[in-house]
Amino acid sequence: MADDDRSPEEEFQELIRQLFGGSGGLDPEQLSALSGMNIDPAMMQTVMQHLQGAFTGGGETGISWDLAQRQALHIANQDGLGVTTGQRTDLDQAFALASLWLSEATTISELAEQPQTLTRGGWVESTMPVWQQLAEPVATSIADALTSALGQNAPEDMQGLVQGAGRLMRTVGGSLFASQLGQVVGSLSKEVVSGGDVGIPLMPDGHAAILPQNFADFGRDLEVPDDQLALYVATRELAHARLFRHARWLRLHVISQVTDFARGVHVDTDALEDLASRFDPSEPDELRRALESGALLPARSEAQNTALTRLENLLATIEGWVEVVTEQATSRLPSADRIAEAVRRRRAVGGPAERALGSLVGLELRPRRMREAAAMWRAVTDAVGPAARDALWDYPDLMPGADDIDDPAGLVARLEARARGEQPAPDELDDALARLLAGETRDDGDADDQGAAPDDHRPV
């Protein structure tokens, strides 16, 4: 068949074949033929260029994390504002005094790295590796489901083409997700005040930071002197960073629980197939809106609810300790109570970007039991002091659990008994281990008795 005799649909398929082949050049005359399909050639050329870039840059997973970072930086850097010398000086002074106060409230040592003042773009660059780690399981699930759904809904005469382009279809889904993640992280960079503001260890290990521009926005309606607000925020940020640097196992513990939850996220295939069956290339925003709203993520399973409860208890335990230590360190500040309440409300409600993140990955990173956890840490501090309290972070098996948040008196009783040199009362695990060891001892004793049975032929 001559080129001139091809239908618009065949012209479109030829363009797709060129794209899959990575030839790089798209013929404008071929694009003009798409007018018979009611597709804007200029729009399609832009789409093709984006898809070619995604195809070459998505890696083995088909997900372009560079695209996510570029999108996030585009949003974060829109205002073009940097950190002024005055802002850096004021916050450096706040960090220095906060470090001294914090050392009086906790035995956990100072950071080795100097705290930073970051722009919004700097925060994006510092935290994107962790965002990628947290989001990759969900992105992979969406990319796989999109590949399957679009393949099942493609016309018969396009099946061979779709099957031969599985990697690109996967890349399209992964790149759409990466773009949405970039938008969420970029928007979040306009809300967070400090590195530990979200509650999970996003910053590199041992690093603390404040974003001056967002700090100014946070304090605008509080009617609190800037120097007091800076001291409180700096103390809280240092406490968070010190804890994760001291308990080096804690970072992996938190991230693994988040990713375990994320791996359980599955795409609502019925919703995705419905979207794919009526997908209109001239309306690409429909898929974007579906990702953004969380419409493709079904209700959480029972296993996910259990994983989420574990994660919420863990984050509450961390945030509760940070709150109590910050409270003690900033007791000299006249406005400390008012600032603390504002921080609690802000963490409980979350901002628009944090809610968008919940829609995107099905996870809300807000510790619902933070007040109860803080009450537990106060009871522990009053009973055994800061040193014994902070020693609970030395090893994973010492860290308080959900039962301790429910019943701080039990934890306090155990710690007080340990301080007196008493052996703690055995629990169910101790009893089970004792029974197991007793059974092994009896078995070994029986074997020894059988081996030592009288034998008339043994030499005396």
N, C-alpha and C positions, 0 to 999 in steps of 0.2 A: 504494500500500500504506500502510495506517495505521501510525503509529509503534508501536502496541501489537502489531502483527502481525509485526514484524521479529524475525528470529532473533538469538541472541547474536552470531553471526559478523557479521551486518549491523550490529549495534550497535557492534561493535569497529571495523568499517570506517568508520562515521560518526564515531567518535572520532578516528580517524586523519585523516579529512578535515578535521575541526575544527582539529586540530593543524597540518596543512599550511597551512590558511588563516590561521593565526596569530590566531584569534579570542580566544584567551586564556582563555575560560571553558569548563570541562568540567563537564557536567551530572552531579551525583552520582547521579541516577536512572539515567542511562545507564551509569555505572560499576557500579551495583548489578546491572545486567543481565549483566555479565560473569561472574557467579557460575555461569551455565550453561556457561561455557567452562573452569571450574576455574582461573580466574585471580583472584587476590586483588585486589579493586577498590582497596583502600588502596595496595597495592604498585604497581598500574598508574597510579594518580593521581600517585604520586611519580615514576615513570618518565616520565610525560607531562610533568610540570613540568620535569624535567631536560632532556628532549628539546626542549621549547619554548625553554628558555634557550639550549641549544646552537644551535638553529636561528637564533635572532636574534643570537647572539654569535660565530658561527664565522667570519665574514668570507667573502671570495671562495673561500678554500681549503676552507672547511668545518671548519677545525680551530680549536678554542677554546684559544688559548694562555693566555688569562686563567684558564681552568679549570686548566691545568697549574700556573700560579703559585699559585693559591689552594690547590690540593691540596698543593703543596710547602711553602707557608708554614704550612698546618695541621699538618703533621708536624714541621716545623722548630721551631715555636713551642710545641709541646705542653708543654715543661717550664717555659715562661714565664720563663726565666732571662735576665738581661741581663749586661752587662759591668760589673763593679764598678770603683770608682775605683782600688783597689789593683792589680787586674789590668791596667788601662790604664796605670797609672804604671810597673809592672814591665816591661811589654812595650814601652812608649815608650823606656825606658832601654836595653832590649836592642836595639831598632832603631837607636838613636843610636850605640851602640858598634859594632854590626855594620856600620853604614855606614862608619865609620872604618876598620875592619879590611878591609872589602871594597875600599875605595879603594886599599889597599896591594897587593891581589892582582890587580886588573884595571884597565885603562885606560878601561873603559866608565864613563861619568859617572853621577853620582847622579840619583835621581829628583827631578822637580820637585814632585810631590805628597807630602805627609806620609803615612807608612804608617798603616794603620788597625787597630783592634781591632774585630772584627765579631761580632755574634751569629749564630746559625745562620740566622735569618730574614733578617738583613742580607746574608749570603752568597748566599742564594737570590735576593734581589732584584737583587744586583749581577751575578750570573752567568746569570740566566734568558735574557736576549737572545741569548747565545751558544748556550745549550742549544737554544733554538728554531731558530737557524740551522743547527745540526748535525743536528737531528732531523727537520726539515721534509721532506727528501726521502723518508725512510722513512715518515713519517706519511702523506704524500700517496699513496705506493704502497699502503699498507695500506687507506686510505680508498677508493681507486679499486677495489682488488680486492674489498673487502667489498661495495661497491655492486653490482659485477658478479655476484658469487657469490649474494648474497641475491636479486637480480633473477631469476637463472636458476632458483633453487630455489623461488620463490614459486608458490603454486597458480595455476591458470589464471584463476580468477575474481578474483585479486588482481593480475594482471599490469598491467592498465591503471593501477591505483592506484600500484603500485610504480614504473612508468615515469614517472608524473607527479610522483613524489616523489624523484627522483634526488638532489636537493641535500640533502634531509634524511637519506637513507640514507648519503650521503657524510659528512654531519656526524656521524652516529652513530659511524661508524668512526673518524673523525678525533678525536672527543671521547673515545672509549674510549682511543685511543692517548695523547691529551693527558693524560688522567687517570692512565694508567700512568706516563708520563714524570714527571708531578708527584710521584707516589709515590717514584719512583727518585731524583729530585733532592732531595726532602725527606729521604729516608733517607741520601743521600750527604752532606747537610749535617751529619749526626751523625758522620761519619767523617773528613772533610777537616780538616786542621790549619791549612792556609794557603791563600792564593789560588791558588798554582801547584802545589798538591799533586797534582792529577790529571795534570799534565804539559802540558796545552794552555792557551792564553791565555784563560781564562774571565773574568778581571777586566777592567775597563776599562783602556785603554792607560795605562801608567805608574803603576798602582795596585798596592800591596802590602798584604797583610792577614794577620792571624793570628786564629783563632777560639779565644779563651781556654778555653772549656769543653772543646773537643776536644783542645786542647793538654794540658790537665790529664789527660785520659783516656789520651793517647798516652804520657805520661811516667810513668804510675802504676807500671808493672811494670819500668821500665828501671833503677831504682836509680841514677839520675843526678841530681845536684843541679839544682834547677829553674832556677837562673840560668844554668848551663852549657847546659841543654837549650834555654832561651829564646834564648840567643845563637846557638846553632847553627841553630835553625829560622828565626830572624830573618835570619841571613846568607844562608841558602839561598833564602828568599823574596825578599829584595832582589836577589840575583843573577839569579833568574828574571825578575823584573819589569824590572830594568835591561836585560837582554839584549833583551827584546821592545820596550822603548822605544827602544833604540839602533838595532836592526835593524828599522825600521818595516815593511819588506816581509815580515818573518818571520811576523807574525801572520796576514796574508792567505794566506801560503804554507801554513801549517799548516791553517787552517780550510778552504781550498779543497781540500786533499788529503783531509781528513775528509769533506767534502760530496761530493767526487768518488766516494769509496768508497760513501757512503750512497746516492747516486743509482743505483748498481749493484745495490742490494738489491731483490729482487723477492719477492713473497709466494708461498708454496707454494700454488698455486691448488687442487691436489687436497686438501690438508689443510683449506683454507678452505671449499671446497665441501662436504666431508664434515661439517665443523662446522656450516655453514649448513643442510644438509639435515636435521639432527637438533636444530637449535637450539630450546631450550625457553624461552619467555619467563619461566617461573617459576624458571629456573636461569641468570640472566644472568652468574653468576660463571664459567661455562665459557669464555666468550669472553675474559674478563679473564685467566683462568689461561693460556689459549693464547698471549695476547700476552706475558704475564709470563715464560713459560718459553722463548719463542723458537720454539715449535712451528710457527709460521706462516712462519718464515724458512727457506728451503731451504739446502742446503750451498753454500758460496761457490763462485763460478765461477773459472775460471783467471784471468780479467781482474781479478776482485776480489782474488784472492790476490796478484797482482802489485802492485795498488794498495796492499794492506795491507803488503806488504814495503817499498814505498817509504815509506809513512807510519811504519812502525816504525823504519826507518833514520833518518828525519828526527827523530823524537822522541828516539831514542837519542843522536843528535848533540847535540841541545839539552840533554838531561839529563846527558850526559857532561861537557859544558862546565860546567854548573852545579855538578856534583859536584866537579870539579877545582878550580874557583875557590873554592868553599866550603871545601874541604879546606885550601887554602893560607891562606885568611883566618882559619880557626879553629884554626890549628896551635898556638895558645897554650892551647887548652882541653885539660885532662888527659883528659876523657872523649870527645873528638871522634871517635876511631876507633870507639868503641862506639856512639855515636849514629849515625854514618854507616852502619854495618852494619845497625842497626835500620831506618833509613830505606830502605836498599836492599832489605831483605827485605820491608818493608811495600809498597814500590812493585812488587816482583816478584809478590807474592801477590795484592794487592788485597783490598778488603773486600767484604762481601755486596752492598752497594749498587752497587759498581763492576761486580761480576759480573752483577747484575740489568740494568745498563745494557747490558752486552754481549749479554745475551739479547734485550733489547728492540730494539736497532738493529744487532745482528750485529757489533759492533766492540768489541775490547778495547784500551783506551788504555794499555797497559803496554809500555814499550820493552824488548824482549827482549835487545837488544844493548848495554845501557847500560854494562856492565863493559868490553866491547871498545872502545866509544866513549870512555870515560873514559881507558883506556890510551893511545888515540891522542892525546887532548888533553894527557896528561902528557908523552908523547914530544915533542910540538910545543913545549910550554912549556920543557922541558929544552933543546931544540935552539936555539930562536930567541927565547925570552923572552915575557913576557905581551903586550907591545905588538904584536909580529908575529902572535901567536896571535889576539888579539882583533880584529886588522884583517881576519881572514878572515870576519867578520860584516858587513863594510862593504857588500858587494854580493852578490847571490844567486849569481853565477857563481864567487865565491871560496870559498863554503862547502864544507867537505869532504863527500864523498859516500860511498856504500857501499864503493867500492873503497879509499878511504882508510882506512876502518875496518878492512878486511881487511888492508891493507898500509900501516901508518903510515910505514914507512921511505921509501916513495916520496914521500909528502907532505912528510916532513921534508927529503928531498934537494932537492925543488923549492924549499922555503922557504929552505934554506941557500944554494942557488945564487942565489936572488933577493937575499938579504942581501949576497952578495958582488958584486952588480951583474951577474951573468951572466944571459944569456938562457936561459930554460928550454928543455929539449930538446923539439922538436916532437912532438906526439902525433898520433893518427890524424886527429883533427878538423883540426889545423893542416895536415897533409899534404893532406887533401882540399880545404881552402880554398886552399892554394897551387896545387894543380892546376887548380882552377876559375879562379883569377885568371890563371894562366899561359895557359889556353885563351882567355880573353877578350882578353888582351894580343896573342896571335898573330892572333886574328880582326881586332882593330883594326889591327895592323900590316899584315896582308894588304890590308885595305881602303885603308889609306893608300898602299901600294905601287901598288894598282890606280888610285887617284886621281892618282898622280904619274907615270903611264906617259907615255912620250915622245909628244908631239903636234906634228907638223910645222906645224900651223896656229896654234900659240900664239905670241903676240907675244914677242919677246926683250926 
